[in-house]
Amino acid sequence: MPYMELRTTYERWNFDDGYGGNPTNAPILRTQFPAFMCVSDNAEPSANISGYTRSNYVACFSPDGTMTEPGANAHGDDCQNNVATQPATRKAMFNVNVFKSMSLITDGMSNTIAISETIAGTDQGTSADIRGLWWYPWGMQYTHHRSPNTRIPDSVWAGAGPGYCVSTPEAPCSSNGQCHSNQDFAARSKHFGGVNAARGDGSVQFFIDQVDLSVWQALASIDGGEAIANP
């Protein structure tokens, strides 16, 4: 934010408190930031989740598995990171309560994807889709487990209840995750044929939906040592 003409907002944020009910941070979480929204989507605040806002840009949490990195300290994870149906075997740039320095990204910043687009969730009735909720770890992440814009529904933790999954034709989802670490959200966009993703060096590339899955996953890992041709 200090580098995006949002220093005043940054300085208001209380780093000693989280998001839930904090009188200082809550107004910020209800603020729409145009820089975090894609004009092809229409990310709206969730009236069913305290009016908190959504983003179209999310962090890569897994190269080849579900959301939570094995061994991560994921709160509320009744699976304890060890019985997920598709646990990651490689590490991505980000994860839950895991801190990584640039020195750990041995594949190189230009060879590692950090952020991708997502189709922000929506409200429906009393339900609110959590995808794109940038203030919460469930909503601000995606994985490379599946190809961009896959027709396989994203997996939402069943323990959160069906109210946190609002399936749409462009962003299908199912409340079938066994636990927090089972959540599995693909990169998605409303652009025809693919998604934009940013590498660690800040460069942005459009990746087609048909990108080779092995290449897509290799681009998400930070230390896999894969040789990657230009996709």
Buried (B, 14 or more C-beta within 10 A) or exposed (E): BEEEEBEEBEEEBEEEEEBEEBEEBBEBBBEEBEEBBBEEBEBBBBEBBBEBBBBBBBBBBBBBBBBBBBEBEBEEBEBEBEEBBBBBEBBBBBBBEBEBEEEEBEBEBEBBBBBBBBBBBBBBEEBBBBBBBBBBBBBBBBBBBBBBBBEEBBBBBBBBEEBBBBBEEEBBBBBBBBBBBBBBBBBBBBBEEBBBBBBBEEEEBEBEBEBEBEBBBBBBBBEBEBEBEEE
